[in-house]
Structure formats: C-alpha cells, structure tokens
Amino acid sequence: MRTLFIGDLHLSADRLDITQAFNRFLDTELDDADALYILGDLFEVWVGDDLAAPFALELARKLKQVSQRLPIYFIHGNRDFMLGKQFADAAGMQMLPEVTCLDLYGVNTVILHGDSLCTLDKAYQRFRKLRSFAFARWLYSCLPKKKRQAIANKIRSNSQSSNQQKSYVIMDVEPSAVDALFTQTHCKQMIHGHTHRPAIHDLTNDCKRIVVGDWYEQGSVLVVSADGVELKSLPFGAS
C-alpha cells in the first residue's frame, strides 16, 4: 500500500490541460493507494465557494467519486485559502489544519503547504498574517462577487510581478523555520509544496524534508510507502 501527495496544481480555466492531466491521474494512479493528500494551491485562485467556475464544479464531482474509494485530504495553500466547507464537501475532501502530523508507515511526519516556512519574504508573511484572521476572511466573503474577483485578480497579478523580482533565497524555505517546525512537532519527516522545487532533502539528525512538484509543465506526485519515498513525474502527454 502507498500514500500519495500532490500540490501546486494551480488549476484554472486558462490551463485546462492541467485539469485533464489531473483527471488522468485520478483515473490511473490511485490503485492500491491508502489516501491522497492535496497540499494546497489546488487552484490558481479561489475567491469563494459561491464563485466556483464550471470546471471546478466538474472536478468536485470527479473527486467526490474518488473519495468513495479512498480518503482525500486537503490543506489550504496561499492561492486557495478561501476554499470552504461547501466546496470541500462537494468534492469529498477532508480539510486538515495548516500544519498536520501523521504516522506514515512508522515515520512521524509533518505535512503543510510550505508558505509559512518562507520567512525571509517579509511582505508575503505580513499578508499571510492578515488573511489568517477569521474576521478578514469573513469581511472579504461579504464583498460583492465582482469586487472579490477584482481583488483576487489584483493579488494574483501583484504576486506574479513581485515574484519575478525576488531572489531565489527569499522565495525558498528558511532553514531555521524548518528546524523550528521539526523541534515543535517532534517529527522526523516533513512534506510540503509551495516552492515549486521538488526534491528530497536529507537533513541532520536523520530528518528528511520532501518537496512536492508543481503541475505547470508536467504532473508530479510523491509516493510514500513502507519501502520509502519516491518523487514521480507524470508527463502531460501520457495516456
């Protein structure tokens, strides 16, 4: 048996090729899986469950069918932190806290989206702190639909422009933040996304940090079993 982890799909109506690849993944890659974990940024932007695009609603129906065979767990990312219970229920996804610990075949593992580890990006961390307040999210949800969409588009545009100007170091995880989380959780393994830099990092004290890949040019899945961990690429053209 095995457990699968994915993240950073950034699904949108502009990239239906990614949605199609994800559907193929759901159809062909889940045999003998114990569970599927989605570590945030399933969608490129999410402005509210009441504004879900048609492709997202169709995907929810697909995920709901899959959830009848195995559990699907979801952790919010920085792009879809407004995804709520209504859509999660429609998709058969169980929402987890932003930092979750679990036993993976005998290895204590902490899983998260990963944006909280990029502590050198001060501007983003200020925004992240603001949107963590329930009142701020509620206030946003009360805005007219067109206003929410405009704000989301603005945030997306500013993020893309800002990221082009930031250094590799600022946009990656800060080692001290990684160490602090290991100490806090007493785990020996960490799995996250967000940085779009898939890798398996062997750290000191027999700890391991694993980064799942994004789905911009190809699919990416982390397979965890009793035998170990494997990062797999899934070419979009694969049948």
C-alpha positions in Angstrom: 0.0 0.0 0.0 1.0 3.6 -0.5 0.0 7.2 0.2 0.1 9.9 -2.4 0.9 13.6 -2.0 0.4 16.3 -4.6 0.2 20.1 -4.6 0.6 23.3 -6.5 -1.6 22.3 -9.4 -2.8 25.9 -9.8 -5.9 24.7 -11.8 -7.7 27.4 -13.8 -10.0 27.8 -16.8 -6.9 29.1 -18.7 -5.0 25.8 -18.3 -7.5 23.0 -18.9 -4.5 20.8 -20.0 -3.6 20.6 -16.3 -7.1 19.7 -15.3 -7.1 17.0 -18.0 -3.8 15.7 -16.7 -5.2 15.7 -13.1 -8.3 13.7 -14.2 -6.0 11.1 -15.9 -4.0 10.9 -12.6 -7.3 10.3 -10.7 -8.2 7.6 -13.2 -4.9 5.8 -13.4 -2.6 6.4 -10.5 -4.7 5.6 -7.4 -4.6 1.8 -7.4 -3.6 0.4 -4.0 -3.4 3.9 -2.5 -4.3 4.3 1.1 -5.0 8.0 0.8 -4.5 11.1 -1.4 -3.2 14.3 0.2 -3.5 17.7 -1.6 -1.1 20.1 -0.1 -2.6 23.4 -1.2 -2.8 25.6 -4.3 -5.1 23.1 -6.0 -6.5 26.1 -7.7 -4.7 29.2 -9.2 -7.1 31.5 -7.4 -10.2 30.9 -5.2 -12.5 33.8 -4.4 -15.2 31.9 -2.7 -17.2 28.7 -3.0 -20.1 30.6 -4.4 -17.9 31.7 -7.4 -16.6 28.3 -8.3 -16.0 28.0 -12.0 -17.8 25.3 -14.1 -14.6 23.3 -14.5 -14.1 23.4 -10.7 -17.6 22.1 -10.1 -17.0 19.3 -12.6 -13.7 18.4 -10.8 -15.6 18.4 -7.5 -17.9 15.7 -8.9 -14.9 13.7 -10.0 -13.1 14.0 -6.7 -16.4 13.0 -4.9 -16.4 9.8 -6.9 -12.8 9.1 -6.0 -13.5 9.8 -2.3 -15.8 6.8 -2.3 -12.7 4.6 -2.9 -10.1 6.3 -0.7 -9.9 9.3 1.6 -8.9 12.7 0.1 -7.3 15.2 2.5 -6.8 18.9 1.7 -4.6 21.6 3.2 -5.1 25.2 2.2 -2.4 26.9 0.1 -1.7 30.6 -0.4 -3.8 30.8 -3.6 -6.9 28.8 -2.3 -7.0 29.8 1.3 -10.7 30.9 0.8 -11.8 27.4 -0.2 -14.5 26.5 2.2 -16.6 23.6 3.6 -19.2 23.9 0.9 -16.8 23.0 -1.9 -14.8 20.6 0.2 -17.9 18.6 1.0 -18.9 18.6 -2.7 -15.5 17.2 -3.6 -15.4 14.7 -0.8 -12.3 16.3 0.7 -11.5 16.4 4.4 -9.9 19.7 5.3 -6.9 19.5 7.6 -5.2 22.1 9.8 -2.4 24.0 8.0 0.2 22.0 10.0 -0.8 18.4 10.4 1.2 15.5 11.9 0.6 11.9 10.9 2.2 8.5 11.2 3.4 7.4 7.7 4.2 3.7 7.9 6.0 4.2 11.2 7.6 7.6 10.4 6.3 10.6 12.3 5.6 13.1 9.5 4.5 16.8 9.5 2.7 18.0 6.3 1.9 21.6 5.3 1.6 23.8 2.2 5.0 25.3 2.9 4.5 29.1 2.6 4.8 29.6 6.4 8.5 28.4 6.0 9.5 31.2 3.6 10.1 33.6 6.5 12.6 35.8 4.6 9.7 37.0 2.4 8.6 39.7 4.9 6.0 41.3 2.6 4.2 38.0 2.0 4.3 37.0 5.6 2.6 40.2 6.6 -0.2 39.4 4.1 -0.3 35.8 5.3 -0.8 37.0 8.9 -3.6 39.3 7.8 -5.6 36.7 5.9 -5.2 34.2 8.8 -7.7 36.3 10.8 -11.2 34.8 10.5 -12.7 38.3 10.5 -10.6 39.3 7.5 -11.8 36.3 5.6 -15.4 36.9 6.6 -15.2 40.6 5.6 -13.8 39.5 2.2 -16.6 37.0 1.7 -19.2 39.7 2.3 -18.0 41.8 -0.7 -19.9 41.7 -4.0 -18.8 38.9 -6.3 -17.3 41.3 -8.9 -15.3 43.1 -6.2 -13.9 39.8 -4.8 -12.9 38.7 -8.3 -11.2 42.0 -9.0 -9.3 41.8 -5.7 -8.2 38.2 -6.4 -7.0 39.2 -9.9 -5.1 42.1 -8.4 -3.4 39.9 -5.8 -2.5 37.3 -8.4 -1.0 40.0 -10.7 0.9 41.6 -7.9 2.2 38.2 -6.7 3.5 37.3 -10.2 5.2 40.6 -10.6 6.7 40.6 -7.2 8.0 37.0 -7.5 9.9 38.0 -10.6 11.9 40.5 -8.6 12.6 38.3 -5.5 15.7 36.3 -5.1 15.9 32.5 -5.1 16.8 32.7 -1.4 13.9 34.8 -0.3 11.3 32.6 -2.1 12.7 29.4 -0.7 12.2 28.0 2.8 14.3 29.3 5.6 16.4 26.6 7.3 15.7 28.0 10.8 12.0 27.8 10.2 12.3 24.2 9.1 14.4 23.3 12.2 11.9 25.1 14.4 9.0 23.1 13.0 10.8 19.8 13.4 11.5 20.7 17.0 7.9 21.8 17.6 6.3 18.7 16.1 9.0 16.1 17.1 8.7 14.7 13.6 11.5 13.1 11.6 10.0 13.8 8.1 8.4 16.9 6.5 6.4 17.1 3.3 5.4 20.4 1.7 4.9 22.2 -1.5 4.7 25.9 -2.4 8.3 26.5 -3.6 7.9 24.5 -6.8 11.3 22.9 -6.3 10.7 19.2 -6.0 13.4 17.4 -4.1 14.2 15.0 -1.3 16.5 16.7 1.3 18.4 14.5 3.8 19.0 16.7 6.8 20.8 16.3 10.1 19.5 14.1 12.9 18.1 11.7 10.4 15.4 14.1 9.4 14.1 14.4 5.8 12.4 17.3 4.0 10.5 16.4 0.9 9.1 19.0 -1.6 6.3 18.0 -4.0 6.5 19.5 -7.5 4.1 21.8 -9.3 2.0 20.9 -12.3 2.8 23.7 -14.7 4.7 21.6 -17.3 4.1 18.1 -16.1 2.4 16.3 -13.2 4.2 15.5 -10.0 3.3 13.1 -7.2 5.1 11.9 -4.1 4.6 8.2 -3.4 5.2 7.1 0.2 5.2 3.5 1.3 6.8 1.3 3.9 9.7 0.9 1.5 10.5 4.6 1.4 9.6 7.7 -0.7 9.7 8.4 -4.4 9.0 11.6 -6.4 7.4 10.7 -9.7 6.9 12.9 -12.8 3.8 12.5 -14.9 4.1 13.8 -18.4 1.0 15.6 -19.6 1.1 13.6 -22.8 0.9 10.2 -21.1 -2.2 8.2 -21.8 
